[in-house]
């Protein structure tokens, strides 16, 4: 579990790595009240051969002070079980 600190209204980027062409995608599983997803983008990782890692960047924004637990899963859309799960604790101050 990783910890991230931010202020209310400040963009909070969470960067997760996956492999292009594998069919796996990161999804936001748990978004508690007071925290929202503002943007999601897919960016290339370091230059490399085809199939090199990609970065999924989730930009979250907190609307209120608090400590939030956010979950992400890596899975293929047609499979029921994720191959990886990640959890972040987002501590938000004024």
CNS distance restraints for C-alpha pairs under 8 A (distance, minus, plus):
assign (resid   1 and name CA) (resid  86 and name CA) 6.88 0.50 0.50
assign (resid   1 and name CA) (resid  87 and name CA) 5.24 0.50 0.50
assign (resid   1 and name CA) (resid  88 and name CA) 5.52 0.50 0.50
assign (resid   1 and name CA) (resid  89 and name CA) 7.15 0.50 0.50
assign (resid   2 and name CA) (resid  87 and name CA) 6.79 0.50 0.50
assign (resid   2 and name CA) (resid  88 and name CA) 4.85 0.50 0.50
assign (resid   2 and name CA) (resid  89 and name CA) 6.17 0.50 0.50
assign (resid   3 and name CA) (resid  88 and name CA) 5.71 0.50 0.50
assign (resid   3 and name CA) (resid  89 and name CA) 4.75 0.50 0.50
assign (resid   3 and name CA) (resid  90 and name CA) 5.94 0.50 0.50
assign (resid   3 and name CA) (resid  91 and name CA) 7.40 0.50 0.50
assign (resid   4 and name CA) (resid  88 and name CA) 7.17 0.50 0.50
assign (resid   4 and name CA) (resid  89 and name CA) 6.21 0.50 0.50
assign (resid   4 and name CA) (resid  90 and name CA) 4.83 0.50 0.50
assign (resid   4 and name CA) (resid  91 and name CA) 6.17 0.50 0.50
assign (resid   5 and name CA) (resid  90 and name CA) 5.76 0.50 0.50
assign (resid   5 and name CA) (resid  91 and name CA) 4.76 0.50 0.50
assign (resid   5 and name CA) (resid  92 and name CA) 5.90 0.50 0.50
assign (resid   5 and name CA) (resid  93 and name CA) 7.89 0.50 0.50
assign (resid   6 and name CA) (resid  10 and name CA) 6.31 0.50 0.50
assign (resid   6 and name CA) (resid  11 and name CA) 7.88 0.50 0.50
assign (resid   6 and name CA) (resid  12 and name CA) 6.77 0.50 0.50
assign (resid   6 and name CA) (resid  90 and name CA) 7.37 0.50 0.50
assign (resid   6 and name CA) (resid  91 and name CA) 6.37 0.50 0.50
assign (resid   6 and name CA) (resid  92 and name CA) 4.98 0.50 0.50
assign (resid   6 and name CA) (resid  93 and name CA) 6.46 0.50 0.50
assign (resid   7 and name CA) (resid  62 and name CA) 7.64 0.50 0.50
assign (resid   7 and name CA) (resid  65 and name CA) 7.75 0.50 0.50
assign (resid   7 and name CA) (resid  92 and name CA) 5.19 0.50 0.50
assign (resid   7 and name CA) (resid  93 and name CA) 4.83 0.50 0.50
assign (resid   7 and name CA) (resid  94 and name CA) 5.25 0.50 0.50
assign (resid   8 and name CA) (resid  61 and name CA) 7.35 0.50 0.50
assign (resid   8 and name CA) (resid  62 and name CA) 5.31 0.50 0.50
assign (resid   8 and name CA) (resid  63 and name CA) 5.72 0.50 0.50
assign (resid   8 and name CA) (resid  64 and name CA) 5.88 0.50 0.50
assign (resid   8 and name CA) (resid  65 and name CA) 6.28 0.50 0.50
assign (resid   8 and name CA) (resid  92 and name CA) 6.11 0.50 0.50
assign (resid   8 and name CA) (resid  93 and name CA) 6.15 0.50 0.50
assign (resid   8 and name CA) (resid  94 and name CA) 5.42 0.50 0.50
assign (resid   9 and name CA) (resid  61 and name CA) 5.63 0.50 0.50
assign (resid   9 and name CA) (resid  62 and name CA) 5.59 0.50 0.50
assign (resid   9 and name CA) (resid  63 and name CA) 5.95 0.50 0.50
assign (resid  10 and name CA) (resid  61 and name CA) 6.06 0.50 0.50
assign (resid  10 and name CA) (resid  62 and name CA) 7.22 0.50 0.50
assign (resid  11 and name CA) (resid  59 and name CA) 6.06 0.50 0.50
assign (resid  11 and name CA) (resid  60 and name CA) 5.84 0.50 0.50
assign (resid  11 and name CA) (resid  61 and name CA) 5.17 0.50 0.50
assign (resid  12 and name CA) (resid  58 and name CA) 7.99 0.50 0.50
assign (resid  12 and name CA) (resid  59 and name CA) 5.32 0.50 0.50
assign (resid  12 and name CA) (resid  60 and name CA) 4.93 0.50 0.50
assign (resid  12 and name CA) (resid  61 and name CA) 6.01 0.50 0.50
assign (resid  13 and name CA) (resid  57 and name CA) 6.32 0.50 0.50
assign (resid  13 and name CA) (resid  58 and name CA) 5.69 0.50 0.50
assign (resid  13 and name CA) (resid  59 and name CA) 4.40 0.50 0.50
assign (resid  13 and name CA) (resid  60 and name CA) 6.35 0.50 0.50
assign (resid  14 and name CA) (resid  57 and name CA) 5.61 0.50 0.50
assign (resid  14 and name CA) (resid  58 and name CA) 5.12 0.50 0.50
assign (resid  14 and name CA) (resid  59 and name CA) 6.28 0.50 0.50
assign (resid  14 and name CA) (resid  60 and name CA) 7.69 0.50 0.50
assign (resid  15 and name CA) (resid  55 and name CA) 6.16 0.50 0.50
assign (resid  15 and name CA) (resid  56 and name CA) 5.73 0.50 0.50
assign (resid  15 and name CA) (resid  57 and name CA) 4.53 0.50 0.50
assign (resid  15 and name CA) (resid  58 and name CA) 6.47 0.50 0.50
assign (resid  16 and name CA) (resid  26 and name CA) 7.43 0.50 0.50
assign (resid  16 and name CA) (resid  55 and name CA) 5.50 0.50 0.50
assign (resid  16 and name CA) (resid  56 and name CA) 5.23 0.50 0.50
assign (resid  16 and name CA) (resid  57 and name CA) 6.48 0.50 0.50
assign (resid  17 and name CA) (resid  53 and name CA) 6.26 0.50 0.50
assign (resid  17 and name CA) (resid  54 and name CA) 5.63 0.50 0.50
assign (resid  17 and name CA) (resid  55 and name CA) 4.59 0.50 0.50
assign (resid  17 and name CA) (resid  56 and name CA) 6.28 0.50 0.50
assign (resid  18 and name CA) (resid  24 and name CA) 7.04 0.50 0.50
assign (resid  18 and name CA) (resid  25 and name CA) 7.04 0.50 0.50
assign (resid  18 and name CA) (resid  26 and name CA) 7.63 0.50 0.50
assign (resid  18 and name CA) (resid  53 and name CA) 5.41 0.50 0.50
assign (resid  18 and name CA) (resid  54 and name CA) 5.28 0.50 0.50
assign (resid  18 and name CA) (resid  55 and name CA) 6.33 0.50 0.50
assign (resid  18 and name CA) (resid  56 and name CA) 7.44 0.50 0.50
assign (resid  19 and name CA) (resid  24 and name CA) 7.23 0.50 0.50
assign (resid  19 and name CA) (resid  51 and name CA) 6.17 0.50 0.50
assign (resid  19 and name CA) (resid  52 and name CA) 6.16 0.50 0.50
assign (resid  19 and name CA) (resid  53 and name CA) 4.43 0.50 0.50
assign (resid  19 and name CA) (resid  54 and name CA) 5.68 0.50 0.50
assign (resid  20 and name CA) (resid  24 and name CA) 8.00 0.50 0.50
assign (resid  20 and name CA) (resid  50 and name CA) 7.96 0.50 0.50
assign (resid  20 and name CA) (resid  51 and name CA) 4.93 0.50 0.50
assign (resid  20 and name CA) (resid  52 and name CA) 6.38 0.50 0.50
assign (resid  20 and name CA) (resid  53 and name CA) 6.10 0.50 0.50
assign (resid  20 and name CA) (resid  54 and name CA) 6.05 0.50 0.50
assign (resid  21 and name CA) (resid  51 and name CA) 6.12 0.50 0.50
assign (resid  23 and name CA) (resid  75 and name CA) 7.87 0.50 0.50
assign (resid  23 and name CA) (resid  76 and name CA) 5.46 0.50 0.50
assign (resid  23 and name CA) (resid  77 and name CA) 7.77 0.50 0.50
assign (resid  24 and name CA) (resid  74 and name CA) 6.12 0.50 0.50
assign (resid  24 and name CA) (resid  75 and name CA) 4.89 0.50 0.50
assign (resid  24 and name CA) (resid  76 and name CA) 4.46 0.50 0.50
assign (resid  24 and name CA) (resid  77 and name CA) 7.55 0.50 0.50
assign (resid  25 and name CA) (resid  74 and name CA) 5.44 0.50 0.50
assign (resid  25 and name CA) (resid  75 and name CA) 5.61 0.50 0.50
assign (resid  25 and name CA) (resid  76 and name CA) 6.15 0.50 0.50
assign (resid  25 and name CA) (resid  77 and name CA) 7.73 0.50 0.50
assign (resid  26 and name CA) (resid  56 and name CA) 6.92 0.50 0.50
assign (resid  26 and name CA) (resid  72 and name CA) 6.56 0.50 0.50
assign (resid  26 and name CA) (resid  73 and name CA) 5.54 0.50 0.50
assign (resid  26 and name CA) (resid  74 and name CA) 4.41 0.50 0.50
assign (resid  26 and name CA) (resid  75 and name CA) 6.64 0.50 0.50
assign (resid  27 and name CA) (resid  72 and name CA) 5.55 0.50 0.50
assign (resid  27 and name CA) (resid  73 and name CA) 5.36 0.50 0.50
assign (resid  27 and name CA) (resid  74 and name CA) 6.41 0.50 0.50
assign (resid  27 and name CA) (resid  75 and name CA) 7.84 0.50 0.50
assign (resid  28 and name CA) (resid  70 and name CA) 7.83 0.50 0.50
assign (resid  28 and name CA) (resid  71 and name CA) 6.21 0.50 0.50
assign (resid  28 and name CA) (resid  72 and name CA) 4.59 0.50 0.50
assign (resid  28 and name CA) (resid  73 and name CA) 6.61 0.50 0.50
assign (resid  29 and name CA) (resid  70 and name CA) 7.54 0.50 0.50
assign (resid  29 and name CA) (resid  71 and name CA) 5.22 0.50 0.50
assign (resid  29 and name CA) (resid  72 and name CA) 5.12 0.50 0.50
assign (resid  29 and name CA) (resid  73 and name CA) 6.42 0.50 0.50
assign (resid  30 and name CA) (resid  69 and name CA) 7.77 0.50 0.50
assign (resid  30 and name CA) (resid  70 and name CA) 5.35 0.50 0.50
assign (resid  30 and name CA) (resid  71 and name CA) 4.90 0.50 0.50
assign (resid  30 and name CA) (resid  72 and name CA) 7.09 0.50 0.50
assign (resid  31 and name CA) (resid  35 and name CA) 6.43 0.50 0.50
assign (resid  31 and name CA) (resid  36 and name CA) 6.65 0.50 0.50
assign (resid  31 and name CA) (resid  37 and name CA) 8.00 0.50 0.50
assign (resid  31 and name CA) (resid  69 and name CA) 7.82 0.50 0.50
assign (resid  31 and name CA) (resid  70 and name CA) 5.75 0.50 0.50
assign (resid  31 and name CA) (resid  71 and name CA) 7.34 0.50 0.50
assign (resid  32 and name CA) (resid  36 and name CA) 7.85 0.50 0.50
assign (resid  32 and name CA) (resid  68 and name CA) 6.71 0.50 0.50
assign (resid  32 and name CA) (resid  69 and name CA) 7.22 0.50 0.50
assign (resid  32 and name CA) (resid  70 and name CA) 7.12 0.50 0.50
assign (resid  34 and name CA) (resid  62 and name CA) 5.75 0.50 0.50
assign (resid  34 and name CA) (resid  63 and name CA) 5.15 0.50 0.50
assign (resid  34 and name CA) (resid  64 and name CA) 5.52 0.50 0.50
assign (resid  35 and name CA) (resid  60 and name CA) 6.83 0.50 0.50
assign (resid  35 and name CA) (resid  61 and name CA) 5.78 0.50 0.50
assign (resid  35 and name CA) (resid  62 and name CA) 4.35 0.50 0.50
assign (resid  35 and name CA) (resid  63 and name CA) 6.05 0.50 0.50
assign (resid  35 and name CA) (resid  64 and name CA) 7.60 0.50 0.50
assign (resid  35 and name CA) (resid  68 and name CA) 7.52 0.50 0.50
assign (resid  36 and name CA) (resid  60 and name CA) 5.56 0.50 0.50
assign (resid  36 and name CA) (resid  61 and name CA) 5.46 0.50 0.50
assign (resid  36 and name CA) (resid  62 and name CA) 6.39 0.50 0.50
assign (resid  36 and name CA) (resid  63 and name CA) 7.82 0.50 0.50
assign (resid  37 and name CA) (resid  58 and name CA) 6.98 0.50 0.50
assign (resid  37 and name CA) (resid  59 and name CA) 5.99 0.50 0.50
assign (resid  37 and name CA) (resid  60 and name CA) 4.49 0.50 0.50
assign (resid  37 and name CA) (resid  61 and name CA) 6.42 0.50 0.50
assign (resid  38 and name CA) (resid  58 and name CA) 7.84 0.50 0.50
assign (resid  38 and name CA) (resid  59 and name CA) 5.56 0.50 0.50
assign (resid  38 and name CA) (resid  60 and name CA) 5.42 0.50 0.50
assign (resid  38 and name CA) (resid  61 and name CA) 6.30 0.50 0.50
assign (resid  39 and name CA) (resid  58 and name CA) 6.06 0.50 0.50
assign (resid  39 and name CA) (resid  59 and name CA) 5.05 0.50 0.50
assign (resid  39 and name CA) (resid  60 and name CA) 7.12 0.50 0.50
assign (resid  40 and name CA) (resid  56 and name CA) 7.11 0.50 0.50
assign (resid  40 and name CA) (resid  57 and name CA) 5.61 0.50 0.50
assign (resid  40 and name CA) (resid  58 and name CA) 4.62 0.50 0.50
assign (resid  40 and name CA) (resid  59 and name CA) 6.14 0.50 0.50
assign (resid  41 and name CA) (resid  56 and name CA) 5.78 0.50 0.50
assign (resid  41 and name CA) (resid  57 and name CA) 5.22 0.50 0.50
assign (resid  41 and name CA) (resid  58 and name CA) 6.74 0.50 0.50
assign (resid  42 and name CA) (resid  54 and name CA) 6.88 0.50 0.50
assign (resid  42 and name CA) (resid  55 and name CA) 5.73 0.50 0.50
assign (resid  42 and name CA) (resid  56 and name CA) 4.58 0.50 0.50
assign (resid  42 and name CA) (resid  57 and name CA) 6.27 0.50 0.50
assign (resid  43 and name CA) (resid  54 and name CA) 5.89 0.50 0.50
assign (resid  43 and name CA) (resid  55 and name CA) 5.06 0.50 0.50
assign (resid  43 and name CA) (resid  56 and name CA) 6.32 0.50 0.50
assign (resid  43 and name CA) (resid  57 and name CA) 7.43 0.50 0.50
assign (resid  44 and name CA) (resid  53 and name CA) 7.06 0.50 0.50
assign (resid  44 and name CA) (resid  54 and name CA) 4.72 0.50 0.50
assign (resid  44 and name CA) (resid  55 and name CA) 6.01 0.50 0.50
assign (resid  45 and name CA) (resid  52 and name CA) 7.14 0.50 0.50
assign (resid  45 and name CA) (resid  53 and name CA) 5.53 0.50 0.50
assign (resid  45 and name CA) (resid  54 and name CA) 4.86 0.50 0.50
assign (resid  45 and name CA) (resid  55 and name CA) 5.83 0.50 0.50
assign (resid  46 and name CA) (resid  52 and name CA) 7.81 0.50 0.50
assign (resid  46 and name CA) (resid  53 and name CA) 7.61 0.50 0.50
assign (resid  47 and name CA) (resid  52 and name CA) 7.63 0.50 0.50
assign (resid  48 and name CA) (resid  52 and name CA) 5.73 0.50 0.50
assign (resid  62 and name CA) (resid  92 and name CA) 7.03 0.50 0.50
assign (resid  64 and name CA) (resid  92 and name CA) 7.38 0.50 0.50
assign (resid  65 and name CA) (resid  91 and name CA) 7.88 0.50 0.50
assign (resid  65 and name CA) (resid  92 and name CA) 5.01 0.50 0.50
assign (resid  65 and name CA) (resid  93 and name CA) 5.10 0.50 0.50
assign (resid  65 and name CA) (resid  94 and name CA) 6.25 0.50 0.50
assign (resid  66 and name CA) (resid  91 and name CA) 6.06 0.50 0.50
assign (resid  66 and name CA) (resid  92 and name CA) 5.21 0.50 0.50
assign (resid  66 and name CA) (resid  93 and name CA) 6.83 0.50 0.50
assign (resid  67 and name CA) (resid  89 and name CA) 6.77 0.50 0.50
assign (resid  67 and name CA) (resid  90 and name CA) 5.63 0.50 0.50
assign (resid  67 and name CA) (resid  91 and name CA) 4.43 0.50 0.50
assign (resid  67 and name CA) (resid  92 and name CA) 6.09 0.50 0.50
assign (resid  68 and name CA) (resid  89 and name CA) 5.58 0.50 0.50
assign (resid  68 and name CA) (resid  90 and name CA) 5.03 0.50 0.50
assign (resid  68 and name CA) (resid  91 and name CA) 6.43 0.50 0.50
assign (resid  69 and name CA) (resid  87 and name CA) 6.84 0.50 0.50
assign (resid  69 and name CA) (resid  88 and name CA) 5.82 0.50 0.50
assign (resid  69 and name CA) (resid  89 and name CA) 4.62 0.50 0.50
assign (resid  69 and name CA) (resid  90 and name CA) 6.38 0.50 0.50
assign (resid  70 and name CA) (resid  87 and name CA) 5.60 0.50 0.50
assign (resid  70 and name CA) (resid  88 and name CA) 5.24 0.50 0.50
assign (resid  70 and name CA) (resid  89 and name CA) 6.35 0.50 0.50
assign (resid  70 and name CA) (resid  90 and name CA) 7.47 0.50 0.50
assign (resid  71 and name CA) (resid  85 and name CA) 7.21 0.50 0.50
assign (resid  71 and name CA) (resid  86 and name CA) 5.82 0.50 0.50
assign (resid  71 and name CA) (resid  87 and name CA) 4.48 0.50 0.50
assign (resid  71 and name CA) (resid  88 and name CA) 6.52 0.50 0.50
assign (resid  72 and name CA) (resid  85 and name CA) 5.71 0.50 0.50
assign (resid  72 and name CA) (resid  86 and name CA) 5.18 0.50 0.50
assign (resid  72 and name CA) (resid  87 and name CA) 6.29 0.50 0.50
assign (resid  73 and name CA) (resid  82 and name CA) 5.97 0.50 0.50
assign (resid  73 and name CA) (resid  83 and name CA) 7.65 0.50 0.50
assign (resid  73 and name CA) (resid  84 and name CA) 5.82 0.50 0.50
assign (resid  73 and name CA) (resid  85 and name CA) 4.48 0.50 0.50
assign (resid  73 and name CA) (resid  86 and name CA) 6.43 0.50 0.50
assign (resid  74 and name CA) (resid  82 and name CA) 5.42 0.50 0.50
assign (resid  74 and name CA) (resid  83 and name CA) 5.87 0.50 0.50
assign (resid  74 and name CA) (resid  84 and name CA) 5.15 0.50 0.50
assign (resid  74 and name CA) (resid  85 and name CA) 6.30 0.50 0.50
assign (resid  75 and name CA) (resid  79 and name CA) 6.82 0.50 0.50
assign (resid  75 and name CA) (resid  80 and name CA) 7.95 0.50 0.50
assign (resid  75 and name CA) (resid  81 and name CA) 6.87 0.50 0.50
assign (resid  75 and name CA) (resid  82 and name CA) 4.40 0.50 0.50
assign (resid  75 and name CA) (resid  83 and name CA) 5.83 0.50 0.50
assign (resid  75 and name CA) (resid  84 and name CA) 7.32 0.50 0.50
assign (resid  76 and name CA) (resid  82 and name CA) 7.43 0.50 0.50
